[in-house]
Amino acid sequence: MSNHLRAHELYRLPLYDIETMEALVERRIGGFAVIGNLMGIFALLWLILGAVGIYGVAAYSAGQRTSEIGVRLAMGAKRADVVRMVVSQGAKRAVFGLVVGLGLAFAMGGAMSEILVGVSPTDPAVFGGVTLMLAVVSFVGLYLPARRVSQTDPVQALSAE
């Protein structure tokens, strides 16, 4: 009988730290959200750094070939052909980097599966989106110096030598 009375008097006990399940989950994984945001910021910075690096390498490579490009333009090469040549040579390096990076990302996916929430470590949409974004950044980083070097005057390019 004493157990029955104790259970009946439970409603008189004060309740504290009451929160919804959503609030509890948010409190528990809130740190992961901060880490995720920081990783996103760092990824954006690394993307910008990579774009500047690709642009720098392509501009230096095209600048070293100014006299060759001047000869090609003087011999009748179209500016679009020069742009295509410079971009395709840089694109080979970019594709190699993408393939190696995707392979490493796929291999590291298993290690990251513990901290990923709501996405698979080998999600094709993520891999496709990242590949497309890096390809666009690489193309822009290659196209700008290629266009600049294709607009040089052949006479000035040859006289600078």
Secondary structure, 3 states (H helix, E strand, C coil): CHHHHHHHCHHHCCCCCCCCHHHHHHHHHHHHHHHHHHHHHHHHHHHHHHHHHHHHHHHHHHHHCHHHHHHHHHCCCCHHHHHHHHHHHHHHHHHHHHHHHHHHHHHHHHHHCCCCCCCCCCCHHHHHHHHHHHHHHHHHHHHHHHHHHHCCCHHHHHHCC
